[in-house]
Amino acid sequence: MPEPPILIPLRNLGSAPLRIEWFGDVAYAGRSGGRSPMVAVTLARGHQGQWIRTDIVDDSPLTASIPIAYLRLLRIGDIWVSGERVGTDPGSTRITFENLQIDDSTTSILPAGLPVAEDGGKPTYLLPFSDFDGHRGHTGAFCARVRLPDGGFLVVPCMELIRFYFGDSGLLLKRLFSGATATDNLYLSAWRSDVSGAAHLTLAPGLPFPAARTVARIVFDRQAAKAAAWIAKSGVTAAAHSERYYPKTTFPFKGQTNLTVEGRWLGGDERRVLLVERILQCSHPFPFQRLHVRTTTELAGDGPPGSSGRSKSSKRDAEPRRHKQELLEGFVTRALLPMAVVEDDIETPFPDLVGKPVHRMADNHAKVGSRTDDSENVGELSSGETSSGLGGRESEVTTSQARIAEWDSEPEVVALFLKAFDELVKEGRITAKLVPPLSTQGGTTPRSPFLRGDWIVPEPDGQSRQLWCAMIVESEVMTDRRFLVMAIATDPGKVALARFDAPPGTEDKSVTSHCAAFAEHGSLPERSDLVVLDPDQTRNRQLISGLFQSALRHSSTGDKETTQGSM
C-alpha cells in the first residue's frame, strides 16, 4: 500500500483532528498558483471531545481552500491529523442499494438549501438544519436527490459525484474546471466498434493514461458527456451572474446499478433521507468491452516493460520512499513530468472494469517528448497553473486501478509501412490517404489508421490479433477508389493490398467479414487483385510505390465480380 500523502493546506491548520463536513464553492484565486481551481472545504475541529465547526479564536467558519486536483483525497466524514488522513467517522452507515434505478424519473439535481414539497404539499428542506447543518454557509451547493423504492431518498453532494466518477485523474479534474470549452479538450480521436465493443481513444495533450477510462465514458455515453458538461457550464453561469460557483453535475449514466455508499440517516420514519458522504462502489457498466489508449503525456517513471523509464521506476518503487509526498498549491513547471500520487480505495470502485482490459498503445513511430523523466523520490508536489519558468513538479492524484495497463504496440511491419507511406505522400509520388478500415460511428478517426483484427471482430483464440488493417483512399473528381491494407504481424510479416469495392453502406460489414475469415483460416485470401510485399520489401519506398501503382492498375482493369462485396 502506498503511504498516504500529506495535504499541506490541512496541515497548516494545526495538529488537532479535523473532520471534513462539506464541500463549498470553487474559486480561481490561489495564493501562489495563478488561476488554479480551488474548492472550499468546510471542516470541524476536534476539541475537548467535541467537533467544532468554527475557529476557536474568532468563531469564523473553519474552512480550507484546496486545489481541485486533490479532490479524490477528500471525502465527507474523513478525519485528518497534521495533513494526513487517519480514519473515518465511525458514525457513518454502510449500505448497498441493489438494482437502484438512476434516471430522470428518480433523480433530480437541487441546491442543498432549497425547499422541496413532499406528497402532502408541506414544504420542507432538502437538508434541514434541524437534521444536519454541515452545509451552513454553503446552502447553494448542488446535490443529487434519488428516490428510493420504499419512498425514502438518497441525497448525494454533487462534489461527491465529481470526486467518485471523475476523480481518477487530478489532471482531468483540472481540465474539467478549466472553463466553458473544457469538454472540447479531452481527446484528439475516439472510435468504438459496434461489433466487438472495442474502443480506441487518443487523449488530448496534458491528460495522462489514468484519465482514459473516465474520458472514454464521457465520449461514448451521452449521459456522461452531459454530466461532464454541466461541471463547466455551471461555472460559466455563475460567473455571468456574479454568483459563487457551486459545481453542478449528475450521475454519468442512466439505468440500474448496485451502489455502495456510506452516510448517515436523517429525519424520522416519515421522511427517511440518507445523506451520502462517500460513494464506495458502483456496478453500472462502462460503454466499452475493451479500451485501447494513446497518450502523449507521460508520468514520471512510467513506460512499457523493458523501457528505460520503466526499469528506473521499478527499481525505485522497490525501495522505501525517502520522503512522504507533500501536496501543495503553487505553480508547476513544464520541464518535469508529473508524478503519480496513488490514492487506493477500500473497495474496487468500478467492478465492471475488472473484466475489461485497458490497453495502452506504445507508439514505436511516435515523436518523443522533451520533458525530463526525473523520477527520483520527491517530497514536494504541487498543483497549480503551468509555468515555463520556475515551479514545482506537478502531481497526478489517481488510483491503482486507473493506472493498470496492458501495454500494446503496433508491429514493426505496420510502423515501417506507415513511415514509408507518409514519406511517399510528402514527396508527391502518391496522392492518397490512409484511414481506418471501419467508419468512425460518430467519433473522430483514431490517431493511427491501423486497427487490429480482434478490435474489429470478437475472436477468443487470438488468431486475428496478428492481422492489422487500414484503408487507402485515392480520391478522384467523382468517386473514391479504396484499397484494403492487410499487415500480418507474424513471420513472414507480409503487407498486402487489395481493391475494396463493396457496395455503399456495406463497407463495415465487408471489412468485418474479411477479418472473421482471417480469424478462421489464419491466412490471406487467394485473390487475383491481391498485391503482397514481403517483410524486407516494406522498408523499400520504391516497392511500396510500385505496390500502390499495381493496385491502381488492378482497379482500372480488374474484374468487378472478383471483389464485389467479397471483403
C-alpha distance (Angstrom), angle and dihedral (degrees) to the residues before:
residue distance angle dihedral
M1 . . .
P2 3.81 . .
E3 3.77 117.4 .
P4 3.80 111.7 -102.8
P5 3.80 114.0 -106.6
I6 3.78 124.6 -118.8
L7 3.79 113.9 -115.3
I8 3.79 104.2 -146.2
P9 3.86 97.2 -160.4
L10 3.82 88.0 60.5
R11 3.80 95.0 41.5
N12 3.79 88.1 55.2
L13 3.82 88.5 64.5
G14 3.80 92.0 67.5
S15 3.78 138.9 -102.7
A16 3.81 99.3 -67.5
P17 3.84 116.3 109.1
L18 3.81 114.5 -89.8
R19 3.80 126.2 -159.3
I20 3.82 120.8 -159.4
E21 3.81 108.0 -124.9
W22 3.81 106.6 171.7
F23 3.80 147.1 -19.5
G24 3.79 117.0 -109.7
D25 3.78 132.9 -172.2
V26 3.80 129.4 -41.7
A27 3.81 120.4 -119.8
Y28 3.79 134.5 179.3
A29 3.78 101.8 -140.9
G30 3.77 109.6 99.3
R31 3.78 120.2 175.7
S32 3.80 94.4 -118.9
G33 3.79 106.6 -5.8
G34 3.79 103.0 81.0
R35 3.80 112.3 -133.5
S36 3.78 95.5 -12.1
P37 3.83 109.6 151.6
M38 3.81 110.8 -110.6
V39 3.80 127.1 -169.9
A40 3.80 121.7 -147.9
V41 3.81 110.0 -128.2
T42 3.80 118.5 -161.1
L43 3.81 113.2 -142.3
A44 3.79 141.0 -173.3
R45 3.80 120.6 -146.0
G46 3.78 122.4 -140.7
H47 3.80 108.3 -122.2
Q48 3.80 127.2 163.5
G49 3.78 93.2 -21.7
Q50 3.81 95.3 -47.1
W51 3.79 136.6 96.3
I52 3.82 110.0 -123.8
R53 3.82 119.8 -167.6
T54 3.80 96.7 -162.9
D55 3.77 133.2 68.8
I56 3.79 111.5 -91.5
V57 3.81 92.3 -137.0
D58 3.81 105.2 46.3
D59 3.85 103.0 8.7
S60 3.84 91.2 -121.1
P61 3.82 119.4 146.4
L62 3.79 111.6 -81.6
T63 3.80 107.0 -121.9
A64 3.79 140.1 149.9
S65 3.81 129.5 -158.1
I66 3.80 110.1 -135.6
P67 3.83 129.5 -179.9
I68 3.80 111.2 -98.7
A69 3.82 88.3 -129.1
Y70 3.82 87.9 72.2
L71 3.81 94.3 54.0
R72 3.82 93.3 110.9
L73 3.82 88.1 67.5
L74 3.81 94.7 54.1
R75 3.80 121.8 83.6
I76 3.78 128.4 164.6
G77 3.80 109.9 -108.1
D78 3.81 96.0 24.7
I79 3.80 117.2 130.3
W80 3.81 121.9 -136.3
V81 3.80 129.8 -168.6
S82 3.82 122.0 -169.6
G83 3.78 90.9 -15.2
E84 3.83 96.1 -49.9
R85 3.78 126.3 106.8
V86 3.79 107.9 -122.1
G87 3.80 103.5 172.1
T88 3.77 149.5 -46.4
D89 3.79 131.8 -82.9
P90 3.84 105.0 -90.3
G91 3.79 90.4 -144.2
S92 3.81 92.2 78.4
T93 3.81 121.9 105.0
R94 3.81 121.9 -137.8
I95 3.78 116.7 -147.3
T96 3.81 137.9 161.3
F97 3.80 118.8 -142.3
E98 3.80 106.4 -155.1
N99 3.80 121.6 -151.0
L100 3.80 90.5 1.5
Q101 3.79 110.1 -179.7
I102 3.80 115.4 -133.0
D103 3.80 115.0 -171.9
D104 3.79 142.1 107.4
S105 3.80 92.1 -73.9
T106 3.82 94.5 57.1
T107 3.80 104.1 27.6
S108 3.79 132.8 62.8
I109 3.82 132.3 169.2
L110 3.81 114.6 -132.7
P111 3.81 139.8 160.8
A112 3.81 112.1 -97.7
G113 3.81 91.7 -120.8
L114 3.81 97.1 47.8
P115 3.83 119.0 121.9
V116 3.80 110.7 -123.3
A117 3.78 129.0 -166.7
E118 3.78 119.6 -127.6
D119 3.80 124.4 -154.5
G120 3.78 92.8 -80.1
G121 3.80 91.5 55.5
K122 3.78 92.9 -117.2
P123 3.83 107.9 137.5
T124 3.75 118.0 -127.0
Y125 3.78 134.3 161.4
L126 3.76 129.1 -95.7
L127 3.82 89.2 -125.8
P128 3.83 109.1 11.6
F129 3.79 115.3 -154.0
S130 3.80 87.8 -129.7
D131 3.82 88.5 67.4
F132 3.81 101.5 30.1
D133 3.78 132.2 1.5
G134 3.81 102.8 173.9
H135 3.81 88.9 109.9
R136 3.80 93.8 56.1
G137 3.78 106.3 134.5
H138 3.82 91.8 24.4
T139 3.79 103.6 59.6
G140 3.81 89.0 137.6
A141 3.81 91.0 69.1
F142 3.82 110.2 117.2
C143 3.80 123.8 -120.7
A144 3.80 135.3 -174.0
R145 3.81 112.0 -123.5
V146 3.82 113.4 -158.0
R147 3.79 121.5 -170.6
L148 3.80 113.0 -135.3
P149 3.83 123.3 -144.7
D150 3.83 91.1 -110.6
G151 3.82 92.0 55.7
G152 3.80 96.9 -99.4
F153 3.78 126.0 114.9
L154 3.75 142.5 -128.2
V155 3.79 115.3 -142.6
V156 3.81 112.5 -161.9
P157 3.82 120.4 -178.6
C158 3.80 109.6 -124.2
M159 3.80 89.4 -129.4
E160 3.81 87.9 60.9
L161 3.81 89.7 51.9
I162 3.82 88.5 51.7
R163 3.81 92.5 45.9
F164 3.80 94.7 50.4
Y165 3.80 103.4 35.0
F166 3.82 100.8 32.3
G167 3.81 102.6 24.0
D168 3.82 101.3 88.0
S169 3.79 87.7 103.7
G170 3.78 126.3 35.9
L171 3.79 89.9 -159.1
L172 3.80 89.8 54.8
L173 3.81 89.9 51.6
K174 3.80 89.8 53.4
R175 3.80 88.8 51.2
L176 3.82 93.3 49.7
F177 3.81 89.3 53.1
S178 3.81 93.9 45.7
G179 3.80 98.6 98.7
A180 3.79 146.3 -83.2
T181 3.82 95.9 -34.9
A182 3.80 95.7 44.8
T183 3.80 96.1 119.7
D184 3.82 91.0 48.9
N185 3.80 89.9 64.9
L186 3.79 103.3 54.5
Y187 3.80 103.2 93.9
L188 3.79 143.3 11.8
S189 3.79 97.8 -149.9
A190 3.78 138.5 2.4
W191 3.77 134.9 179.2
R192 3.81 137.0 164.8
S193 3.80 131.1 -165.1
D194 3.79 114.4 -130.3
V195 3.81 88.3 -157.1
S196 3.80 103.5 51.4
G197 3.81 100.1 17.1
A198 3.81 89.1 -129.0
A199 3.81 112.0 148.1
H200 3.80 128.3 -158.9
L201 3.78 123.5 -156.4
T202 3.79 135.3 178.3
L203 3.78 109.1 -165.1
A204 3.79 121.5 -138.1
P205 3.82 117.2 -103.7
G206 3.80 110.3 -80.3
L207 3.80 96.0 33.2
P208 3.82 116.1 102.7
F209 3.79 129.7 -153.0
P210 3.86 96.8 -86.4
A211 3.82 88.2 67.0
A212 3.80 92.3 58.7
R213 3.79 104.5 91.8
T214 3.81 92.6 44.6
V215 3.80 92.4 48.6
A216 3.82 89.7 46.8
R217 3.79 89.6 54.8
I218 3.81 90.0 50.3
V219 3.80 91.5 49.1
F220 3.80 98.9 45.7
D221 3.82 102.4 34.1
R222 3.81 118.7 62.2
Q223 3.78 92.4 -156.1
A224 3.81 91.0 54.0
A225 3.81 89.8 48.7
K226 3.80 88.9 51.9
A227 3.81 92.1 49.1
A228 3.81 91.6 50.6
A229 3.80 93.5 45.4
W230 3.80 91.2 52.3
I231 3.80 90.1 60.5
A232 3.80 91.8 60.5
K233 3.82 97.2 35.2
S234 3.80 93.4 52.2
G235 3.80 87.7 56.8
V236 3.80 91.9 50.6
T237 3.80 90.9 48.8
A238 3.81 92.6 49.6
A239 3.81 91.6 49.6
A240 3.81 92.1 48.7
H241 3.81 90.5 54.6
S242 3.83 95.2 38.5
E243 3.80 89.3 -118.4
R244 3.78 132.2 140.4
Y245 3.78 112.2 -86.4
Y246 3.77 111.5 -116.1
P247 3.83 106.2 172.9
K248 3.78 115.3 -123.8
T249 3.79 125.0 -156.1
T250 3.80 141.9 137.1
F251 3.79 139.2 -146.0
P252 3.84 110.1 -56.0
F253 3.81 93.3 -129.2
K254 3.78 144.0 36.8
G255 3.77 123.8 -133.0
Q256 3.78 138.1 46.5
T257 3.76 127.4 -26.0
N258 3.77 141.2 165.3
L259 3.79 102.1 -121.3
T260 3.81 121.3 -166.4
V261 3.80 114.7 -165.4
E262 3.78 143.1 160.0
G263 3.78 122.4 -138.0
R264 3.77 146.4 112.2
W265 3.78 131.8 -83.0
L266 3.80 116.0 -120.9
G267 3.79 130.9 -166.9
G268 3.79 129.7 15.5
D269 3.77 133.3 -70.8
E270 3.80 92.4 -73.3
R271 3.78 93.3 55.5
R272 3.77 110.8 26.5
V273 3.79 112.1 178.6
L274 3.79 125.4 174.0
L275 3.79 110.6 -152.2
V276 3.80 102.4 -150.7
E277 3.78 110.0 -141.6
R278 3.80 97.3 172.8
I279 3.80 134.2 14.3
L280 3.79 108.8 -145.6
Q281 3.79 105.4 176.2
C282 3.81 140.3 5.1
S283 3.81 122.7 -172.6
H284 3.82 100.1 -166.2
P285 3.82 108.4 126.8
F286 3.77 124.3 -109.3
P287 3.84 115.7 -121.2
F288 3.81 96.9 -105.7
Q289 3.79 140.1 58.1
R290 3.80 95.0 -146.9
L291 3.76 131.1 6.6
H292 3.80 126.0 -147.7
V293 3.80 113.3 -166.4
R294 3.78 137.3 -167.6
T295 3.79 123.4 -171.4
T296 3.78 135.1 169.9
T297 3.81 92.8 -159.9
E298 3.79 112.4 89.2
L299 3.78 129.3 -168.9
A300 3.79 120.6 -135.1
G301 3.79 110.2 -84.9
D302 3.80 95.2 10.2
G303 3.76 122.5 125.4
P304 3.80 143.0 120.2
P305 3.83 118.5 -69.7
G306 3.79 109.9 -76.2
S307 3.81 95.3 22.1
S308 3.79 119.8 125.6
G309 3.81 92.6 -116.8
R310 3.78 91.8 50.8
S311 3.76 95.9 48.8
K312 3.79 92.3 50.2
S313 3.78 91.0 47.8
S314 3.80 93.7 48.8
K315 3.80 91.7 51.4
R316 3.76 93.5 49.7
D317 3.78 94.3 42.7
A318 3.80 88.4 58.7
E319 3.80 89.8 59.0
P320 3.82 123.2 74.8
R321 3.78 114.3 -101.7
R322 3.77 114.1 -99.2
H323 3.79 91.1 -152.1
K324 3.75 134.6 29.8
Q325 3.77 111.2 -120.3
E326 3.79 110.2 -103.8
L327 3.79 116.0 -161.0
L328 3.80 115.6 -148.4
E329 3.76 138.8 170.3
G330 3.79 115.3 -113.2
F331 3.77 147.5 97.2
V332 3.81 117.3 -50.2
T333 3.78 126.6 -148.3
R334 3.79 127.9 -123.6
A335 3.80 89.9 -146.3
L336 3.83 95.2 77.1
L337 3.78 130.7 54.8
P338 3.82 115.2 -115.6
M339 3.80 116.7 -102.8
A340 3.80 125.3 -134.2
V341 3.80 120.0 -116.0
V342 3.80 105.4 -164.4
E343 3.79 118.3 -145.4
D344 3.80 109.4 -173.9
D345 3.78 121.0 -156.0
I346 3.79 121.1 -140.1
E347 3.78 89.9 -127.8
T348 3.78 131.3 40.5
P349 3.81 95.1 -98.4
F350 3.82 96.3 -154.6
P351 3.83 111.5 27.9
D352 3.81 90.4 179.2
L353 3.81 89.1 70.7
V354 3.81 93.8 56.3
G355 3.80 90.0 81.5
K356 3.80 96.6 35.3
P357 3.80 112.9 81.9
V358 3.78 118.6 -142.9
H359 3.81 109.1 -149.3
R360 3.77 121.8 -158.2
M361 3.78 114.6 -151.0
A362 3.79 115.0 -139.1
D363 3.80 103.0 -156.3
N364 3.79 106.3 -145.3
H365 3.80 89.1 -170.0
A366 3.82 97.5 45.7
K367 3.77 124.8 111.6
V368 3.77 115.5 -101.1
G369 3.80 117.2 -120.4
S370 3.78 122.9 -119.2
R371 3.79 101.5 -133.5
T372 3.78 120.2 109.2
D373 3.80 120.2 -103.7
D374 3.79 96.0 -150.3
S375 3.79 100.0 158.3
E376 3.77 100.1 173.3
N377 3.78 115.6 139.8
V378 3.79 104.6 -79.7
G379 3.77 124.5 -161.5
E380 3.80 100.9 -163.7
L381 3.79 124.6 49.3
S382 3.76 127.4 170.0
S383 3.77 145.9 -163.9
G384 3.75 120.9 -150.8
E385 3.76 144.0 97.0
T386 3.80 115.1 -28.7
S387 3.79 116.7 -109.1
S388 3.79 130.0 -166.4
G389 3.78 88.5 -150.2
L390 3.77 129.0 43.1
G391 3.79 121.7 -7.3
G392 3.77 143.9 119.4
R393 3.79 130.0 -91.2
E394 3.79 111.4 -80.0
S395 3.79 120.2 -117.5
E396 3.80 125.6 -135.7
V397 3.80 107.8 -157.9
T398 3.78 106.0 -157.7
T399 3.81 144.0 136.3
S400 3.79 134.1 -100.1
Q401 3.81 91.9 -116.1
A402 3.80 92.2 53.5
R403 3.82 90.7 54.2
I404 3.82 96.8 52.5
A405 3.78 108.7 113.5
E406 3.77 136.8 171.6
W407 3.79 103.1 -146.7
D408 3.80 117.5 -134.2
S409 3.78 134.0 171.3
E410 3.75 137.1 -174.8
P411 3.81 111.6 -100.5
E412 3.78 120.0 -103.8
V413 3.79 92.1 -106.6
V414 3.83 90.1 61.2
A415 3.80 93.7 45.6
L416 3.81 91.2 50.3
F417 3.80 92.5 48.3
L418 3.81 92.2 48.8
K419 3.80 92.1 49.9
A420 3.79 93.8 48.2
F421 3.80 93.6 44.6
D422 3.83 92.7 50.0
E423 3.79 91.2 50.5
L424 3.81 91.9 49.7
V425 3.81 91.1 51.7
K426 3.82 92.1 48.8
E427 3.80 90.2 50.2
G428 3.80 90.9 50.5
R429 3.80 93.5 -122.5
I430 3.81 91.5 125.3
T431 3.79 129.2 25.3
A432 3.77 106.5 -150.6
K433 3.78 142.2 95.3
L434 3.78 135.1 -131.6
V435 3.82 116.2 -126.4
P436 3.81 134.8 169.0
P437 3.82 113.6 -80.2
L438 3.80 92.5 -123.8
S439 3.79 131.2 53.8
T440 3.80 116.7 -96.4
Q441 3.83 92.5 -119.4
G442 3.78 94.7 -143.8
G443 3.81 98.7 -34.7
T444 3.77 131.0 90.0
T445 3.78 121.5 -95.7
P446 3.81 120.8 -83.9
R447 3.78 120.4 -101.2
S448 3.81 89.8 -112.5
P449 3.82 117.3 44.2
F450 3.81 93.3 -145.9
L451 3.78 118.7 95.8
R452 3.79 122.7 -170.1
G453 3.79 116.9 -120.2
D454 3.80 96.1 -116.5
W455 3.80 89.3 53.3
I456 3.78 87.4 61.9
V457 3.82 100.8 41.4
P458 3.81 129.0 24.5
E459 3.79 104.9 -115.0
P460 3.81 121.7 167.8
D461 3.82 104.0 -163.0
G462 3.82 96.2 55.5
Q463 3.82 99.3 -121.5
S464 3.80 92.7 126.7
R465 3.84 90.3 54.4
Q466 3.81 86.1 80.9
L467 3.81 93.3 60.2
W468 3.81 121.9 83.2
C469 3.80 119.6 -174.9
A470 3.79 137.0 -167.6
M471 3.80 135.6 158.2
I472 3.80 128.8 -121.3
V473 3.81 112.7 -150.6
E474 3.80 118.5 -161.2
S475 3.81 106.2 -168.1
E476 3.78 122.1 -148.0
V477 3.80 131.8 175.6
M478 3.79 96.8 -90.6
T479 3.79 105.2 14.9
D480 3.81 146.8 17.4
R481 3.78 122.5 -120.3
R482 3.79 111.6 -148.1
F483 3.78 131.4 -160.6
L484 3.78 125.8 -170.7
V485 3.81 113.2 -133.5
M486 3.80 114.4 -152.1
A487 3.81 120.0 -171.8
I488 3.79 120.4 -172.5
A489 3.80 112.6 -150.9
T490 3.80 97.0 -161.9
D491 3.79 125.9 75.0
P492 2.99 122.6 -48.0
G493 3.84 82.0 36.3
K494 3.76 99.1 -160.1
V495 3.79 131.0 -179.1
A496 3.79 116.0 -146.1
L497 3.77 131.7 -174.6
A498 3.80 125.4 -162.3
R499 3.80 133.2 177.0
F500 3.80 110.0 -100.7
D501 3.77 112.6 -149.5
A502 3.79 106.8 158.6
P503 3.82 117.1 154.2
P504 3.84 115.4 -96.2
G505 3.79 111.9 -81.0
T506 3.80 94.6 22.4
E507 3.81 99.7 75.5
D508 3.82 96.0 104.8
K509 3.79 91.6 46.6
S510 3.80 91.0 50.4
V511 3.82 93.8 50.1
T512 3.80 89.8 47.4
S513 3.81 90.7 50.8
H514 3.79 91.0 52.0
C515 3.82 92.9 50.9
A516 3.79 90.2 47.7
A517 3.81 89.9 52.1
F518 3.80 91.0 51.2
A519 3.80 90.1 49.4
E520 3.79 88.9 54.3
H521 3.81 99.7 44.1
G522 3.83 103.6 22.0
S523 3.79 93.9 -139.1
L524 3.79 142.1 84.0
P525 3.79 118.2 -91.9
E526 3.78 121.4 -101.1
R527 3.79 103.7 -114.1
S528 3.76 133.9 158.6
D529 3.81 91.9 -135.0
L530 3.82 95.5 49.5
V531 3.82 116.5 116.4
V532 3.81 116.4 -168.8
L533 3.80 133.8 -164.0
D534 3.79 120.7 -162.2
P535 3.83 119.8 -136.2
D536 3.81 97.9 -92.6
Q537 3.79 90.5 48.6
T538 3.82 93.7 58.0
R539 3.82 88.3 72.6
N540 3.79 90.8 58.1
R541 3.79 113.5 87.0
Q542 3.81 91.9 -168.1
L543 3.80 90.4 58.2
I544 3.81 92.5 47.3
S545 3.79 89.4 51.0
G546 3.79 88.1 50.6
L547 3.80 90.1 48.0
F548 3.79 90.1 55.2
Q549 3.80 93.5 46.2
S550 3.81 90.0 48.4
A551 3.78 90.0 52.4
L552 3.80 89.9 50.7
R553 3.80 90.0 54.0
H554 3.81 89.9 50.9
S555 3.79 88.0 50.0
S556 3.80 91.7 52.9
T557 3.83 98.2 43.5
G558 3.80 106.9 17.6
D559 3.71 121.4 108.0
K560 3.81 116.5 -99.1
E561 3.76 93.4 -146.2
T562 3.80 91.3 66.2
T563 3.81 94.7 60.5
Q564 3.78 108.1 19.8
G565 3.80 104.8 127.7
S566 3.80 91.8 -23.6
M567 3.75 95.9 120.8
